[in-house]
Amino acid sequence: MEKLQVKVDIGSSGIAAGAGKVHTHLQDIIKQDQLPIDLQQTSGIGICYKEPLVEVKDADGTYLYGDMTPELIEDVLNSHLKLNVPLEKYVVHTASFDTPHNGFLNDQIRIALRHCGVIDPERIEEYEVHEGYKAIKSLLKNKVESPQVIQTIIDSGLRGRGGGGFPTGLKWKFAFNSKSDEKYIICNADEGDPGAFMDRSLLEGDPHAVLEGMIIGAYAMEATGGVIYCRAEYPLAIKRLSKAIQQAHEKGYLGKNSFGIEGFDFDIYVKEGAGAFVCGEETALIASIEGKRGMPRKRPPFPAVSGLWEKPSNINNVETLANIPWIINNGPEKYAAYGTEKSKGTKVFALAGKINRGGLVEVPMGISIEDVVYKLGGGIPDNKKLKAVQLGGPSGGCIPAHLLDTKVDYESVTATGAIMGSGGLVVMDETTCMVDVAKFFLDFTRKESCGKCTFCRIGTKRMLEILTRISEGDGKPEDIDKLLDLGEEVKKNSLCGLGQTAPNPVLTTIRYFRDEYEAHINDKKCPAAVCKQLLHYEIDPEKCTGCTVCARACPTDAILGERKGVHVIDQEKCIQCGECYSKCNFDAVLVS
């Protein structure tokens, strides 16, 4: 019986789906039955919609199985191990035969995600087998000078993947030009956008790539210390980062005389953030590392001149740093060959919302949003129509269906009123109310505002009050113009990026879905039937069977009628909770 290599994808999303139970069950049956199986772990391949995932590798190829359970994995092993017959109905990706899911991986260009789902993230040896630490060793061996390293990154065209899109090499150059006995490179892993999980997956699946990117950055700008600012809500990422740092120490890659180079003393430590969204802004992040309240400050001076502990500092996000070793190993020209003239390389997106294939994808810049949603994401569930795509998180905007041909690059996305952001892409279908979406994201940014700026603190609150009034049927025609005026003032007068972008979801939904706002205000109707106070429930006498299920579900006893007789709703008692609509099995409850 030939030995199989079996890997279980154990990341946070996989564990939530039951991957831990599958892994434990595999350990038990391998030990109990003395099976010839080499059981390993990996993390973060990105096919979240089919987790738990188990990869089986035999002499003929590699088969990725999805939706695994402890019971199903036994069937897979029995067939694959004993009969040498893969169970095709559970296979989501393989090179041996085509599956409907192959395109999810085959249509990607994986640079930042190159090791995710491939290596065991807790073993530095596996990272090194896949060219890990080759880039920094090459730079040190060949004594490549700092300006040349920086120029390589400039030539690659890599721009910050955290949302700002500032040229990475130029940022490094500013820090290099600031002379000081102490300098710091900081990794911003304070990922807080609802629906975003790119950085978490990278840290869980390939922590050493981020460390190597930081070490290269430190070498290039002559930094003496490194900090990874990671939110405490990412315990698995922190655990694997800490283990990776320990392993790098044991190898001599971190600490005094790193890599055996006299005078190259560089170390990294992890700072856990408390989950404040505003700490994603670089000056607020620096304040938090220093033990102060995370609040932005005016710039200049910029961090490259006066940052952490008032020393020159450079801040890059997780995805940006994960690209660095690949660029050094493969050359800036190869990286710049992907993407557009002004937006080079690839971008990682977290697909979430009303989409068939939710997960993590990495695509070349310049691809259309339509291709991301339909080609990789598999389109919208239940054949519903796509209404909009929220790009850029709470700071982003809603791009309507008629602009799906928009190219994924910084300039094209900004022209729509949205922003690239860190890469959260939330898909919305015809059942989504755009007023409700704007209210949701504005409520998030209002709560996350540090309160330092009057416009951000009070402006977002007043905008939310107007949106709430509109969604409850108390809106006035002049409210739309008030939202537009307030939004522009908040954008123009806020100190940091949180306030400057907080109105984007409101402004873009008014720009593209003004008719929905007008329906809420003028007709007192929610076209998507989402805003409860604007809904009207009735029972269709032709379809009502008198089963009484709706009456028993109603919390206010608003539904009247005898068993097997037609029921009616007392509109004065109805609180528009929707229980009758959700419980009816005969489509007899109508909502308008």
C-alpha positions as CSV (number, residue, x, y, z in Angstrom):
1,M,0.0,0.0,0.0
2,E,1.6,3.3,-1.2
3,K,2.1,6.0,1.4
4,L,-0.1,9.1,1.0
5,Q,0.7,12.6,1.9
6,V,-2.3,14.3,3.5
7,K,-2.6,18.0,4.5
8,V,-5.4,19.6,6.4
9,D,-5.9,23.4,5.9
10,I,-5.9,24.7,9.4
11,G,-6.5,28.4,9.4
12,S,-9.0,30.4,11.4
13,S,-11.8,30.0,8.9
14,G,-11.1,26.3,8.4
15,I,-11.1,25.8,12.2
16,A,-14.5,27.6,12.4
17,A,-15.8,25.2,9.7
18,G,-14.5,22.1,11.6
19,A,-11.0,21.5,10.3
20,G,-9.6,20.9,13.7
21,K,-12.0,18.0,14.3
22,V,-11.1,16.6,10.9
23,H,-7.4,16.8,11.7
24,T,-7.9,15.2,15.1
25,H,-9.9,12.4,13.6
26,L,-7.3,11.8,11.0
27,Q,-4.6,11.5,13.7
28,D,-6.7,9.0,15.6
29,I,-7.5,6.7,12.7
30,I,-4.0,6.8,11.3
31,K,-2.6,5.7,14.7
32,Q,-5.4,3.2,15.3
33,D,-5.2,1.5,11.9
34,Q,-1.5,2.0,11.4
35,L,-2.2,3.7,8.0
36,P,0.7,4.6,5.7
37,I,-0.1,8.3,5.8
38,D,2.1,11.3,6.3
39,L,-0.2,13.8,8.0
40,Q,0.7,17.5,7.8
41,Q,-0.9,20.9,8.2
42,T,-1.1,23.9,6.0
43,S,-3.2,27.1,6.1
44,G,-5.0,29.7,4.0
45,I,-5.3,28.4,0.4
46,G,-8.3,30.7,0.1
47,I,-11.2,28.3,-0.9
48,C,-13.2,29.3,2.2
49,Y,-16.5,28.4,0.6
50,K,-15.5,24.7,0.6
51,E,-13.8,24.4,4.0
52,P,-12.8,22.2,5.7
53,L,-10.2,21.3,3.1
54,V,-8.0,18.2,2.9
55,E,-5.3,17.7,0.3
56,V,-4.3,14.2,-0.7
57,K,-1.2,13.6,-2.7
58,D,-0.4,10.3,-4.3
59,A,1.8,9.1,-7.2
60,D,-0.6,10.4,-9.8
61,G,-1.2,13.9,-8.5
62,T,-2.7,16.1,-5.8
63,Y,-6.4,16.2,-5.0
64,L,-8.0,18.9,-2.8
65,Y,-11.2,17.7,-1.1
66,G,-13.8,20.1,0.2
67,D,-16.6,20.1,2.8
68,M,-14.8,17.4,4.7
69,T,-16.2,16.0,8.0
70,P,-14.7,13.3,10.2
71,E,-17.1,10.8,8.6
72,L,-16.4,11.8,5.0
73,I,-12.7,11.8,5.4
74,E,-12.9,8.1,6.2
75,D,-14.7,7.5,2.9
76,V,-12.0,9.5,1.1
77,L,-9.2,7.6,2.7
78,N,-10.8,4.2,2.1
79,S,-11.3,4.9,-1.6
80,H,-8.1,6.8,-2.2
81,L,-5.7,4.7,-0.1
82,K,-7.1,1.2,-0.5
83,L,-8.6,1.3,-4.0
84,N,-6.5,4.2,-5.5
85,V,-9.7,5.8,-6.7
86,P,-10.3,9.5,-5.8
87,L,-13.8,10.4,-4.7
88,E,-14.5,12.9,-7.5
89,K,-17.7,14.3,-6.1
90,Y,-15.8,15.9,-3.2
91,V,-12.8,17.1,-5.2
92,V,-12.7,20.9,-5.6
93,H,-9.3,21.2,-7.3
94,T,-6.9,18.9,-9.1
95,A,-4.7,18.9,-12.2
96,S,-5.8,15.3,-13.0
97,F,-9.4,16.1,-14.1
98,D,-11.4,19.2,-14.4
99,T,-13.8,20.4,-11.7
100,P,-16.1,23.4,-11.6
101,H,-13.9,24.9,-8.9
102,N,-10.5,24.6,-10.7
103,G,-10.8,28.1,-12.1
104,F,-10.8,29.6,-8.6
105,L,-7.1,28.8,-8.3
106,N,-6.1,28.4,-11.9
107,D,-7.2,31.9,-12.8
108,Q,-5.1,33.5,-10.1
109,I,-1.6,34.9,-10.1
110,R,-0.3,34.0,-6.6
111,I,2.7,36.1,-5.5
112,A,1.8,37.3,-2.0
113,L,-0.2,34.1,-1.5
114,R,2.4,31.9,-3.1
115,H,3.0,29.7,-0.1
116,C,-0.4,29.8,1.5
117,G,-2.0,26.4,1.5
118,V,1.3,24.9,0.2
119,I,3.7,24.9,3.2
120,D,3.3,24.2,6.9
121,P,3.4,27.8,8.3
122,E,4.9,26.5,11.6
123,R,8.0,25.0,10.1
124,I,10.8,27.3,8.9
125,E,12.4,24.4,7.0
126,E,9.4,24.2,4.7
127,Y,9.6,28.0,4.0
128,E,13.3,27.6,3.2
129,V,12.7,24.8,0.8
130,H,10.4,27.2,-1.2
131,E,13.2,29.8,-1.6
132,G,12.5,31.2,1.9
133,Y,15.2,33.7,3.1
134,K,16.9,33.3,-0.2
135,A,16.3,36.9,-1.1
136,I,17.9,38.5,2.0
137,K,20.8,36.0,1.9
138,S,21.5,36.9,-1.7
139,L,21.5,40.6,-0.9
140,L,23.9,40.1,2.0
141,K,26.1,37.7,0.2
142,N,26.5,40.0,-2.8
143,K,26.8,43.1,-0.5
144,V,24.1,44.9,-2.5
145,E,23.9,48.4,-1.1
146,S,20.8,49.9,0.4
147,P,20.1,52.4,-2.5
148,Q,20.2,49.6,-5.0
149,V,17.7,47.5,-3.0
150,I,15.4,50.5,-2.7
151,Q,15.7,51.2,-6.4
152,T,14.7,47.5,-7.1
153,I,11.5,48.0,-5.2
154,I,10.8,51.4,-6.9
155,D,11.4,49.7,-10.3
156,S,8.9,47.0,-9.5
157,G,6.1,49.6,-9.2
158,L,4.9,48.0,-5.9
159,R,2.4,50.3,-4.2
160,G,1.2,50.0,-0.6
161,R,-1.4,47.3,-0.4
162,G,-3.0,48.7,2.8
163,G,-5.2,51.1,1.0
164,G,-3.2,54.3,0.4
165,G,-1.4,53.0,-2.6
166,F,1.8,55.0,-2.0
167,P,4.9,53.7,-3.9
168,T,6.7,51.4,-1.5
169,G,10.2,52.0,-2.7
170,L,9.7,55.8,-2.4
171,K,8.5,55.3,1.2
172,W,11.7,53.3,1.9
173,K,13.8,56.0,0.3
174,F,12.4,58.7,2.6
175,A,13.2,56.6,5.7
176,F,16.7,55.8,4.3
177,N,17.4,59.5,3.8
178,S,16.5,60.3,7.4
179,K,19.8,59.8,9.3
180,S,19.5,58.5,12.9
181,D,21.1,56.1,15.3
182,E,17.7,54.4,15.6
183,K,15.2,53.6,12.9
184,Y,12.1,51.3,12.8
185,I,10.2,49.3,10.3
186,I,6.6,48.6,11.3
187,C,4.2,46.0,9.8
188,N,0.6,47.2,10.0
189,A,-1.5,44.0,10.7
190,D,-4.3,45.9,12.2
191,E,-6.9,44.7,9.7
192,G,-10.3,45.9,10.8
193,D,-12.5,46.2,7.8
194,P,-15.8,44.2,8.0
195,G,-15.5,41.4,5.5
196,A,-11.7,41.6,5.1
197,F,-9.3,38.7,6.0
198,M,-6.4,39.1,3.7
199,D,-3.7,40.0,6.3
200,R,-5.0,37.4,8.7
201,S,-4.7,34.6,6.2
202,L,-1.2,35.7,5.1
203,L,0.0,35.8,8.7
204,E,-1.5,32.4,9.4
205,G,-0.3,30.8,6.2
206,D,3.1,32.3,5.5
207,P,4.5,34.3,8.5
208,H,8.1,34.0,7.4
209,A,7.4,35.8,4.1
210,V,6.3,38.8,6.2
211,L,9.4,38.5,8.4
212,E,11.7,38.3,5.5
213,G,10.1,41.3,3.8
214,M,10.6,43.3,7.0
215,I,14.3,42.1,7.3
216,I,14.9,43.2,3.7
217,G,13.2,46.6,4.4
218,A,15.3,47.0,7.5
219,Y,18.5,46.3,5.5
220,A,17.4,48.7,2.8
221,M,16.6,51.6,5.1
222,E,19.1,50.8,7.8
223,A,16.5,50.1,10.5
224,T,17.5,48.9,13.9
225,G,14.2,47.5,15.1
226,G,10.9,46.0,13.8
227,V,7.4,45.9,15.2
228,I,4.4,43.9,13.9
229,Y,1.2,45.6,15.1
230,C,-1.4,42.9,15.0
231,R,-4.9,43.0,16.5
232,A,-5.4,40.7,19.4
233,E,-8.5,39.2,17.8
234,Y,-6.1,37.2,15.6
235,P,-4.8,34.7,18.1
236,L,-3.7,32.1,15.5
237,A,-1.8,34.7,13.5
238,I,-0.1,35.9,16.6
239,K,0.8,32.4,17.7
240,R,2.3,31.6,14.3
241,L,4.1,34.9,14.1
242,S,5.6,34.4,17.5
243,K,6.7,30.9,16.6
244,A,8.2,32.2,13.3
245,I,10.2,34.9,15.1
246,Q,11.5,32.3,17.6
247,Q,12.6,30.0,14.7
248,A,14.3,33.0,13.0
249,H,16.2,33.7,16.2
250,E,17.3,30.1,16.4
251,K,18.6,30.2,12.8
252,G,20.4,33.5,13.5
253,Y,18.2,35.4,11.1
254,L,17.2,37.9,13.9
255,G,19.1,39.4,16.8
256,K,22.7,40.6,17.1
257,N,24.7,40.1,13.9
258,S,21.7,38.8,11.9
259,F,22.7,36.2,9.3
260,G,26.3,36.4,10.7
261,I,26.8,39.9,9.4
262,E,28.8,42.0,11.8
263,G,26.8,45.1,12.8
264,F,23.5,44.0,11.2
265,D,21.6,43.9,14.5
266,F,17.9,43.6,13.8
267,D,15.0,42.2,15.8
268,I,11.2,42.0,15.6
269,Y,8.5,41.9,18.2
270,V,4.7,41.6,18.1
271,K,2.6,44.3,19.6
272,E,-1.1,43.3,20.1
273,G,-3.6,46.0,19.3
274,A,-6.9,46.2,21.2
275,G,-9.1,46.3,18.1
276,A,-9.4,50.1,17.5
277,F,-10.1,50.6,13.7
278,V,-8.5,54.0,13.8
279,C,-5.2,52.4,14.7
280,G,-4.9,51.3,11.1
281,E,-3.9,55.0,10.5
282,E,-0.1,55.1,10.8
283,T,0.3,57.9,13.4
284,A,-2.5,56.4,15.6
285,L,-0.8,53.0,15.3
286,I,2.5,54.5,16.4
287,A,0.9,56.2,19.4
288,S,-0.6,52.8,20.4
289,I,2.7,51.0,20.2
290,E,4.1,53.7,22.5
291,G,1.4,52.9,25.0
292,K,-0.6,56.0,24.3
293,R,-4.2,56.3,23.3
294,G,-4.5,55.5,19.6
295,M,-5.2,58.9,18.1
296,P,-3.9,60.4,14.8
297,R,-1.7,63.5,14.8
298,K,-1.0,66.1,12.3
299,R,1.6,65.6,9.6
300,P,4.3,66.8,8.9
301,P,6.4,65.6,10.4
302,F,5.8,62.3,8.6
303,P,6.8,59.0,10.3
304,A,9.8,58.8,7.9
305,V,11.3,61.8,9.7
306,S,9.7,61.4,13.2
307,G,7.8,58.2,13.9
308,L,8.1,55.6,16.6
309,W,9.8,57.1,19.7
310,E,10.3,60.2,17.5
311,K,12.7,58.2,15.4
312,P,12.5,57.7,11.6
313,S,10.0,54.9,10.9
314,N,8.5,53.2,7.9
315,I,5.1,51.5,8.0
316,N,4.0,48.8,5.4
317,N,1.1,46.5,5.6
318,V,1.2,42.7,5.6
319,E,0.5,42.1,1.9
320,T,3.1,44.7,0.8
321,L,5.8,43.0,2.8
322,A,4.9,39.5,1.6
323,N,5.6,40.6,-2.0
324,I,9.1,41.9,-1.2
325,P,11.1,38.6,-1.2
326,W,9.5,37.5,-4.4
327,I,10.4,40.8,-6.1
328,I,14.1,40.4,-5.0
329,N,14.2,36.8,-6.1
330,N,12.5,37.3,-9.5
331,G,13.5,40.8,-10.4
332,P,11.4,44.0,-10.6
333,E,10.7,43.6,-14.3
334,K,8.8,40.3,-13.7
335,Y,6.6,41.9,-11.0
336,A,6.0,45.0,-13.1
337,A,4.9,42.8,-16.1
338,Y,1.7,42.2,-14.2
339,G,-0.9,44.9,-13.8
340,T,-1.3,48.3,-15.5
341,E,1.0,51.2,-16.2
342,K,0.3,52.9,-12.9
343,S,-0.8,49.9,-10.8
344,K,1.8,47.1,-11.1
345,G,1.7,43.6,-9.8
346,T,-1.1,41.7,-8.2
347,K,-3.7,42.4,-5.5
348,V,-5.3,40.1,-2.9
349,F,-9.1,40.3,-2.4
350,A,-11.4,38.9,0.2
351,L,-14.6,37.9,-1.5
352,A,-17.6,38.1,0.8
353,G,-21.3,38.8,0.8
354,K,-23.8,37.5,-1.8
355,I,-21.3,35.4,-3.8
356,N,-21.1,31.7,-4.5
357,R,-17.3,31.3,-3.9
358,G,-16.4,33.4,-0.9
359,G,-12.7,33.3,-0.1
360,L,-9.3,34.7,-0.9
361,V,-8.1,35.4,-4.4
362,E,-5.0,37.1,-5.8
363,V,-5.4,38.6,-9.3
364,P,-3.3,40.9,-11.5
365,M,-4.1,44.6,-11.3
366,G,-6.2,45.6,-14.3
367,I,-8.6,42.7,-14.1
368,S,-12.2,43.8,-14.2
369,I,-14.5,43.7,-11.1
370,E,-16.9,41.6,-13.3
371,D,-14.2,38.9,-13.8
372,V,-13.4,38.8,-10.1
373,V,-17.1,38.4,-9.2
374,Y,-18.2,36.0,-11.9
375,K,-15.0,34.2,-13.2
376,L,-13.4,33.6,-9.8
377,G,-16.3,34.2,-7.4
378,G,-18.8,32.1,-9.4
379,G,-21.5,34.8,-9.5
380,I,-24.5,35.4,-7.3
381,P,-26.4,32.6,-5.4
382,D,-29.9,31.6,-6.5
383,N,-29.5,33.4,-9.8
384,K,-30.2,36.7,-8.3
385,K,-29.0,39.9,-9.9
386,L,-25.9,41.7,-8.8
387,K,-26.7,45.2,-7.5
388,A,-23.4,46.6,-6.3
389,V,-19.9,45.8,-5.0
390,Q,-18.6,47.4,-1.8
391,L,-14.9,48.0,-2.3
392,G,-12.5,49.4,0.3
393,G,-14.4,48.5,3.4
394,P,-16.1,51.2,5.6
395,S,-13.8,53.7,4.0
396,G,-14.7,52.6,0.5
397,G,-17.8,53.0,-1.7
398,C,-20.4,51.0,-3.5
399,I,-19.8,50.4,-7.2
400,P,-23.0,49.6,-9.1
401,A,-23.6,46.7,-11.5
402,H,-23.4,48.9,-14.6
403,L,-19.8,49.8,-13.7
404,L,-18.6,46.2,-13.3
405,D,-16.2,46.6,-16.2
406,T,-14.2,49.0,-14.0
407,K,-10.6,47.8,-13.9
408,V,-9.1,46.9,-10.5
409,D,-6.4,49.6,-10.3
410,Y,-6.0,52.6,-8.0
411,E,-7.0,55.3,-10.4
412,S,-10.0,53.5,-12.0
413,V,-11.5,52.5,-8.6
414,T,-11.0,56.0,-7.2
415,A,-12.8,57.5,-10.2
416,T,-16.0,55.6,-9.2
417,G,-16.0,57.2,-5.7
418,A,-14.7,54.1,-4.0
419,I,-11.2,53.2,-3.0
420,M,-9.0,50.1,-3.4
421,G,-8.6,49.9,0.4
422,S,-6.9,46.8,1.7
423,G,-8.9,44.5,-0.5
424,G,-12.2,43.7,1.1
425,L,-14.8,43.1,-1.7
426,V,-18.4,42.7,-0.5
427,V,-20.9,41.6,-3.1
428,M,-24.6,42.7,-2.9
429,D,-27.6,41.5,-4.8
430,E,-31.1,42.8,-5.4
431,T,-32.2,42.0,-1.9
432,T,-29.8,44.5,-0.5
433,C,-31.0,48.0,0.6
434,M,-28.4,50.6,-0.3
435,V,-29.7,53.0,2.4
436,D,-29.3,50.2,4.9
437,V,-25.7,49.5,3.6
438,A,-24.7,53.1,3.9
439,K,-26.2,53.2,7.5
440,F,-24.3,50.0,8.5
441,F,-20.9,51.3,7.3
442,L,-21.4,54.8,8.7
443,D,-22.4,53.4,12.1
444,F,-19.2,51.4,12.1
445,T,-17.0,54.4,11.3
446,R,-18.9,56.6,13.8
447,K,-18.3,54.1,16.6
448,E,-14.6,53.7,15.6
449,S,-13.9,57.4,15.4
450,C,-11.3,58.4,18.0
451,G,-13.3,61.7,18.6
452,K,-10.3,64.0,18.1
453,C,-11.9,65.9,15.1
454,T,-15.1,67.7,15.4
455,F,-16.1,67.0,11.9
456,C,-15.5,63.2,12.2
457,R,-16.9,62.9,15.7
458,I,-20.1,65.0,15.2
459,G,-20.4,65.0,11.4
460,T,-20.7,61.2,11.1
461,K,-23.2,61.2,14.0
462,R,-25.4,63.7,12.3
463,M,-25.2,61.8,9.0
464,L,-26.2,58.6,10.8
465,E,-29.2,60.3,12.4
466,I,-30.4,61.4,9.0
467,L,-29.9,57.9,7.5
468,T,-31.7,56.4,10.4
469,R,-34.6,58.8,10.0
470,I,-34.8,58.0,6.3
471,S,-34.8,54.2,6.9
472,E,-37.6,54.5,9.4
473,G,-39.9,56.5,7.1
474,D,-39.3,59.9,8.6
475,G,-37.0,61.2,5.9
476,K,-37.5,64.6,4.2
477,P,-36.7,65.5,0.6
478,E,-34.0,67.9,1.7
479,D,-32.2,65.2,3.7
480,I,-30.4,63.9,0.6
481,D,-28.7,67.3,0.0
482,K,-27.9,67.6,3.7
483,L,-26.1,64.2,3.5
484,L,-24.1,65.3,0.5
485,D,-23.1,68.6,2.1
486,L,-22.2,67.0,5.4
487,G,-20.3,64.3,3.7
488,E,-18.1,66.7,1.8
489,E,-17.4,68.7,4.9
490,V,-16.4,65.6,6.9
491,K,-14.1,64.5,4.1
492,K,-12.5,67.9,3.7
493,N,-12.0,68.8,7.4
494,S,-11.2,65.5,9.1
495,L,-7.6,65.0,10.3
496,C,-7.0,61.4,9.3
497,G,-8.0,58.9,6.7
498,L,-10.8,57.5,8.8
499,G,-12.8,60.7,8.8
500,Q,-11.7,61.7,5.3
501,T,-13.2,58.5,3.8
502,A,-16.1,57.8,6.3
503,P,-18.7,59.5,4.1
504,N,-17.8,57.4,1.0
505,P,-20.4,54.7,1.4
506,V,-23.1,57.4,1.8
507,L,-21.9,59.5,-1.1
508,T,-21.6,56.6,-3.5
509,T,-24.9,55.1,-2.7
510,I,-26.6,58.5,-3.2
511,R,-24.6,58.9,-6.5
512,Y,-25.7,55.6,-7.9
513,F,-28.8,54.7,-6.0
514,R,-30.5,58.1,-5.4
515,D,-33.9,56.5,-6.5
516,E,-33.7,54.2,-3.5
517,Y,-33.3,57.2,-1.1
518,E,-36.2,59.0,-2.8
519,A,-38.4,55.9,-2.5
520,H,-37.7,55.7,1.2
521,I,-38.4,59.5,1.6
522,N,-41.3,60.1,-0.8
523,D,-43.1,56.8,-1.1
524,K,-42.2,55.5,2.4
525,K,-41.1,52.2,0.7
526,C,-37.9,50.2,0.9
527,P,-37.6,48.7,-2.6
528,A,-35.4,45.8,-1.3
529,A,-37.9,45.1,1.5
530,V,-35.2,45.4,4.2
531,C,-36.0,48.5,6.3
532,K,-38.6,47.1,8.8
533,Q,-40.5,50.3,9.6
534,L,-41.3,50.7,5.9
535,L,-42.6,47.2,5.3
536,H,-46.2,46.2,5.0
537,Y,-47.3,42.6,5.5
538,E,-50.5,41.1,4.2
539,I,-51.8,37.5,3.9
540,D,-53.0,36.3,0.5
541,P,-56.4,34.7,1.1
542,E,-55.9,32.5,-2.0
543,K,-52.7,30.9,-0.6
544,C,-53.5,30.8,3.1
545,T,-54.3,27.3,4.3
546,G,-55.1,28.3,7.9
547,C,-52.2,26.2,9.3
548,T,-51.7,28.9,12.1
549,V,-47.9,28.7,11.9
550,C,-47.7,32.5,11.3
551,A,-50.1,33.2,14.1
552,R,-48.0,31.2,16.5
553,A,-44.8,32.9,15.4
554,C,-46.2,36.4,15.8
555,P,-44.8,38.0,19.0
556,T,-47.7,40.6,19.2
557,D,-50.7,38.4,18.4
558,A,-51.3,40.5,15.4
559,I,-52.5,37.6,13.2
560,L,-56.1,36.6,13.5
561,G,-58.0,33.6,12.2
562,E,-59.3,30.2,12.9
563,R,-57.5,27.0,12.1
564,K,-58.0,26.0,8.5
565,G,-59.6,29.4,7.9
566,V,-58.1,32.5,6.2
567,H,-55.9,34.6,8.4
568,V,-55.5,38.4,8.5
569,I,-53.0,40.8,10.0
570,D,-54.0,43.5,12.4
571,Q,-51.9,46.4,11.0
572,E,-52.1,48.4,14.2
573,K,-50.5,45.5,16.2
574,C,-48.0,44.5,13.5
575,I,-44.4,45.5,14.4
576,Q,-43.0,44.5,11.0
577,C,-40.7,41.9,12.6
578,G,-41.1,39.5,9.6
579,E,-41.6,36.3,11.6
580,C,-44.8,35.5,9.7
581,Y,-43.0,35.9,6.4
582,S,-40.1,33.7,7.4
583,K,-42.2,31.0,8.9
584,C,-44.9,30.6,6.2
585,N,-44.4,27.5,4.1
586,F,-47.0,28.4,1.4
587,D,-45.8,31.9,0.3
588,A,-49.1,33.3,1.6
589,V,-47.5,36.2,3.4
590,L,-46.8,39.1,1.1
591,V,-44.4,41.9,1.9
592,S,-44.3,45.3,0.2
